[in-house]
Amino acid sequence: MSWSIYFIVIFSSNLSIFLLSPSLKQNTISVIYLIPTVVFQFVKFIHLSGVYHFHDMIDMLVKCGYKKGTTLFGYGYDFRQSNRIEKSMEGLKAKLEAAYKASRGRKVNIISHSMGGLLVSCFLSLHRDLFSKYVNKWICIACPFQGAPGCINDSLLTGLQFVDGFESYFFVSRWTMHQLLVECPSIYEMLPNPDFNWKTQPQIQVWRKQSDDGETPAKLESYGPIECTTLFEEALRNNELNYNGNTIALPFNLSILRRAAGTRQILNNVQLPEGVSFYNIFGASFDTPFDVCYGTETSPIEDLSEVCHSMPQYSYVDGDGTVPAESAKADGFVAVERVGVTADHRGLLCDETTFQLIQKWLGVEQKVSEHSKTSRVADASP
């Protein structure tokens, strides 16, 4: 799995704004802005894909004529918060207004990746009139429209491992990330949509110890998108965070879950305005976690709290390695085009087929440049 950088790019005919956010599995922008320059240059030199992958997208846009700080800008939002939090909605509104004014009243185009698509969907649902006023085209890449069952279910129970091997030294541990994600509204909003007509309902399965008599040593229990709440509550009932000598309880947060249910209704009801063209790129041909199982028949789970300290076993479906293609394709809109690309979740950001599709849909092409500079995107001032 590779939960990638979440970003939004906004374009007009000759003007664009690049909207970036941190990622769940690579806190990319924080790495760039917070680590010393010498470390960043080292990371760039050895090409750590978990840190550097989104720069190819920026470079492609620059080669197509967009200018950083002039026609290409950045907009950050807090990836931990709800996709409909007022601060993010107002910030996106301000950036759209700024782009619209800078382009002298020409509508802008949006490119979103991953969770950025959910943020745009929330804005569209809550501010449909403004979306219709400011937006011409929306190109969506790898969005978990109906959730990312395997990745998200497991993240609430055992956490997320950013990357393996040498790159792992640049990121926080799986369990540390788990303690963060238990309190992240955005994670709850990416749980599998219980209202979606899945080909097969995603399941969390647990091999439970039944008796010591040897006759029925283990039983396989299954939890669907609705029943899994009971599992989360029980498994996380004793979850605690030790900080500065203090113990802080971190159980499954039902208040956040209720708010996430409200967000899901907003996402379920979103409609694309007439006059806005929608395009969808989704990843395919990669094994993508769907169902997740804890324990085994020979080594079952006795107490559900043990799930949080066990290793998951996945069953897989087609997708980008993080988001199932079934979820990414189910945008609910009338798309001009909906295209599957053979690339993983973050690989879609530097894939040549993705670039060709974006250029075709935007009606631009790369120009030959004499110099290549570090890809940095400036913030847009409203």
C-alpha positions in Angstrom: 0.0 0.0 0.0 1.1 3.6 -0.6 -1.2 6.3 0.5 0.2 9.2 -1.4 0.4 13.0 -1.3 -3.0 14.6 -1.6 -3.0 17.7 -3.8 -5.3 19.9 -5.9 -4.2 21.8 -8.9 -6.3 24.6 -10.2 -5.9 26.0 -13.8 -7.6 28.6 -16.0 -6.9 29.0 -19.7 -3.4 30.5 -19.0 -3.4 30.7 -15.2 -3.2 28.0 -12.6 -3.0 27.4 -8.9 -1.3 24.3 -7.5 -3.0 23.2 -4.3 -0.9 20.8 -2.2 -1.6 18.9 1.1 0.4 16.5 3.2 -0.1 12.8 2.7 -1.3 10.1 5.0 1.6 7.9 4.2 4.2 10.5 3.2 4.0 13.8 5.1 5.6 15.3 2.0 5.1 19.0 2.3 6.2 19.0 5.9 9.3 17.1 4.9 10.2 19.7 2.3 9.6 22.8 4.4 10.8 21.5 7.7 14.0 19.5 7.0 17.3 21.4 6.5 18.1 22.3 2.9 21.1 20.0 2.9 18.9 17.1 3.9 16.4 18.0 1.1 19.2 18.1 -1.4 20.4 14.7 -0.2 16.8 13.3 -0.5 16.5 14.7 -4.0 19.9 13.4 -5.0 19.2 9.8 -4.0 15.7 10.0 -5.5 13.6 8.8 -2.5 10.3 8.3 -4.3 8.3 8.6 -1.0 9.5 12.2 -0.7 10.1 13.4 -4.2 7.5 11.8 -6.4 5.1 14.7 -6.9 7.8 17.0 -8.4 7.4 15.3 -11.8 3.8 16.6 -12.0 5.0 20.1 -11.2 7.8 19.9 -13.7 5.4 18.7 -16.4 3.0 21.6 -15.7 5.9 24.1 -15.8 7.1 22.7 -19.2 3.5 23.2 -20.5 3.9 26.9 -19.8 2.6 27.4 -16.3 4.8 29.6 -14.1 5.4 29.0 -10.4 4.3 32.0 -8.4 2.7 33.6 -11.4 0.4 31.0 -12.9 1.1 28.1 -10.6 0.6 28.3 -6.9 0.1 26.2 -3.8 -2.7 25.7 -1.3 -2.2 23.6 1.8 -4.9 22.1 4.0 -4.7 19.9 7.1 -5.0 16.3 5.9 -6.0 15.2 9.5 -9.2 17.2 9.6 -12.6 16.6 8.0 -12.8 17.1 4.3 -15.6 19.5 5.0 -14.1 21.5 7.8 -15.0 25.2 7.4 -11.3 26.4 7.3 -10.6 24.2 4.3 -13.8 25.1 2.5 -13.2 28.8 3.0 -9.5 28.4 2.0 -10.5 26.7 -1.2 -13.1 29.3 -1.9 -10.5 32.1 -1.5 -8.1 30.4 -3.8 -10.7 29.8 -6.5 -11.7 33.5 -6.2 -8.1 34.6 -6.5 -7.5 32.4 -9.6 -10.7 33.6 -11.2 -9.8 37.3 -10.6 -6.2 36.8 -11.8 -7.5 35.1 -15.0 -9.7 38.1 -15.5 -13.0 36.2 -15.1 -12.0 33.0 -17.0 -13.0 29.8 -15.3 -10.3 27.7 -13.8 -9.6 23.9 -14.0 -9.0 21.6 -11.0 -6.8 18.6 -10.8 -7.1 16.6 -7.6 -5.3 13.5 -6.3 -6.5 11.0 -3.8 -8.2 12.6 -0.7 -8.1 16.0 -2.5 -10.9 14.6 -4.6 -13.1 14.2 -1.5 -12.3 17.8 -0.4 -13.3 19.1 -3.8 -16.5 17.0 -3.7 -17.4 18.4 -0.3 -16.8 21.9 -1.6 -18.9 21.2 -4.7 -21.8 19.8 -2.5 -21.7 22.7 0.0 -20.9 25.5 -2.5 -22.4 24.3 -5.8 -23.1 27.8 -7.0 -19.5 29.0 -6.5 -18.1 25.8 -8.1 -20.3 26.4 -11.1 -19.1 30.0 -11.3 -15.4 29.4 -11.0 -14.7 25.9 -12.4 -14.4 24.8 -16.0 -12.9 21.3 -15.7 -12.1 19.0 -12.9 -9.5 16.2 -13.5 -9.6 13.7 -10.6 -6.8 11.2 -10.0 -7.1 8.1 -7.6 -9.9 9.4 -5.5 -11.4 7.0 -2.9 -14.9 8.1 -3.7 -16.4 5.1 -1.9 -13.6 4.6 0.6 -10.4 2.5 0.7 -11.6 -0.5 2.7 -8.4 -2.5 3.3 -6.1 0.4 3.9 -8.4 2.5 6.1 -9.9 -0.4 8.2 -6.4 -1.6 9.0 -5.1 1.9 9.7 -7.6 2.3 12.6 -6.6 -1.0 14.1 -2.9 -1.4 13.5 -1.7 1.9 11.9 0.1 2.6 8.6 3.6 1.9 7.5 4.8 4.7 5.3 7.5 2.9 3.4 9.8 -0.1 3.9 13.6 -0.3 3.9 15.9 2.7 3.9 13.1 5.2 3.2 11.4 4.2 6.4 14.0 6.3 8.4 12.4 9.4 7.0 8.9 8.7 8.4 7.2 7.9 11.7 6.5 4.4 12.8 3.4 2.3 12.0 2.1 2.4 15.6 2.9 6.1 16.1 0.8 6.8 13.0 -2.0 4.6 14.4 -2.3 6.7 17.5 -2.6 9.8 15.3 -5.1 8.3 12.9 -7.5 7.2 15.6 -8.3 10.9 16.1 -8.3 11.9 12.4 -11.8 12.8 11.0 -10.5 12.4 7.5 -9.7 8.7 8.1 -13.2 8.0 9.4 -14.5 9.7 6.2 -12.6 7.2 4.1 -14.1 4.1 5.7 -16.0 2.0 3.1 -19.3 3.6 2.2 -22.0 1.3 3.7 -24.6 2.8 1.2 -22.5 1.9 -1.9 -23.5 -1.2 -3.9 -20.2 -3.0 -3.7 -19.7 -6.1 -5.9 -18.8 -7.8 -2.6 -19.1 -6.1 0.7 -15.7 -5.4 2.3 -15.1 -7.4 5.4 -12.9 -7.3 8.5 -12.4 -10.9 9.6 -11.0 -12.1 13.0 -10.2 -15.7 13.9 -11.5 -15.9 17.5 -10.5 -18.4 20.2 -13.6 -20.3 21.2 -12.6 -23.0 23.7 -9.8 -25.0 25.2 -11.4 -28.4 24.7 -9.9 -28.8 21.2 -13.3 -29.4 19.6 -13.9 -25.8 18.4 -10.6 -24.0 18.9 -11.3 -21.1 16.6 -14.2 -19.4 14.7 -13.9 -16.9 11.9 -16.0 -13.8 12.7 -16.8 -11.3 9.9 -17.7 -7.6 10.2 -19.1 -5.6 7.3 -19.0 -1.8 6.9 -21.8 -1.3 9.5 -20.9 -4.1 11.9 -17.2 -3.1 12.0 -18.1 -0.2 14.4 -18.6 -2.8 17.1 -15.1 -4.3 16.4 -13.4 -0.9 16.4 -15.0 -0.1 19.8 -14.0 -3.4 21.4 -10.5 -3.5 19.9 -9.6 0.0 20.9 -11.4 0.2 24.2 -8.0 0.1 26.1 -6.0 2.0 23.6 -3.8 4.6 25.3 -1.1 7.2 24.4 1.7 7.8 26.8 2.9 11.4 26.5 5.3 13.3 28.8 4.6 10.9 31.7 0.8 11.1 31.2 -1.5 8.4 30.0 -4.2 9.6 27.5 -7.1 7.4 26.5 -7.5 7.0 22.7 -10.6 4.8 22.1 -12.5 4.6 18.9 -14.1 8.0 18.6 -17.8 7.7 18.1 -18.2 11.5 17.9 -15.9 11.6 14.9 -17.7 8.7 13.4 -21.0 10.5 13.6 -19.5 13.5 11.9 -18.0 11.3 9.3 -21.4 9.8 8.6 -22.6 13.4 8.0 -19.8 13.9 5.5 -20.6 10.7 3.8 -24.2 12.0 3.2 -22.8 15.2 1.8 -20.6 13.1 -0.6 -23.5 10.8 -1.5 -25.6 13.7 -2.5 -23.0 15.7 -4.6 -24.0 16.6 -8.1 -21.9 18.0 -10.9 -23.2 21.4 -12.3 -24.0 21.7 -15.9 -21.1 23.3 -17.8 -18.4 21.6 -15.7 -16.5 18.9 -17.4 -15.3 16.0 -15.2 -12.5 13.5 -16.0 -11.4 10.5 -13.9 -8.0 8.8 -13.8 -7.8 5.7 -11.6 -5.0 3.2 -11.0 -5.4 -0.4 -12.1 -3.5 -3.7 -12.3 -2.1 -3.6 -8.8 -3.1 -5.8 -5.9 -5.1 -3.6 -3.6 -6.2 -4.5 0.0 -9.9 -5.0 0.3 -10.7 -7.5 3.1 -8.5 -7.7 6.1 -8.1 -10.6 8.5 -6.5 -10.9 12.0 -5.3 -14.0 13.7 -5.3 -17.5 12.1 -7.1 -20.7 12.7 -4.1 -22.2 14.5 -3.3 -18.9 16.4 -6.6 -17.2 17.0 -7.4 -13.9 18.8 -8.7 -14.4 22.3 -9.4 -10.7 23.3 -10.2 -8.3 20.5 -7.7 -5.8 21.9 -5.0 -8.2 20.6 -6.0 -7.2 17.1 -4.2 -3.9 17.4 -0.9 -5.7 18.0 -1.3 -8.3 15.3 -0.3 -8.3 11.6 -3.0 -8.1 9.0 -3.6 -10.5 6.2 -5.3 -9.1 3.2 -7.4 -10.3 0.3 -6.9 -8.2 -2.8 -8.8 -6.6 -5.6 -7.8 -4.6 -8.6 -6.7 -1.0 -8.0 -3.7 1.2 -7.4 -2.4 -0.6 -4.4 -4.3 1.6 -2.0 -7.7 2.5 -3.5 -9.7 -0.2 -5.2 -10.6 0.6 -8.8 -14.2 -0.1 -8.0 -14.2 2.8 -5.5 -12.1 5.2 -7.6 -14.4 4.7 -10.7 -17.6 5.2 -8.7 -17.6 9.0 -8.7 -21.3 9.3 -9.5 -20.8 11.9 -12.1 -21.3 12.0 -15.9 -17.6 11.9 -16.9 -16.3 13.1 -20.2 -13.7 10.3 -19.9 -12.9 7.7 -17.2 -9.5 6.0 -17.8 -7.7 3.3 -15.9 -3.9 3.7 -15.9 -1.4 1.0 -14.9 0.3 2.7 -12.0 0.1 2.6 -8.3 -1.4 5.3 -6.1 1.5 7.7 -5.9 3.0 6.5 -9.2 0.0 8.0 -11.0 1.5 11.4 -10.1 4.6 10.8 -12.3 3.2 8.5 -14.9 3.6 9.4 -18.5 0.1 8.2 -19.5 -1.3 10.4 -16.7 0.6 13.3 -18.0 -0.6 12.7 -21.6 -4.2 12.5 -20.5 -3.9 15.8 -18.5 -2.3 17.6 -21.4 -4.9 16.3 -23.8 -7.8 17.3 -21.5 -6.3 20.7 -20.8 -5.3 21.3 -24.4 -1.6 22.0 -23.6 1.7 20.4 -24.5 5.2 20.5 -23.1 7.7 22.9 -24.3 11.4 22.3 -24.5 13.2 24.3 -21.8 16.9 25.1 -21.5 17.0 24.8 -17.7 15.5 22.5 -15.1 15.1 23.9 -11.6 13.9 22.5 -8.3 10.1 22.1 -8.3 8.6 24.3 -5.7 5.1 25.6 -5.8 4.3 29.0 -4.3 1.2 29.7 -2.2 -1.6 31.7 -3.8 -2.6 34.9 -2.0 -6.3 35.5 -2.3 
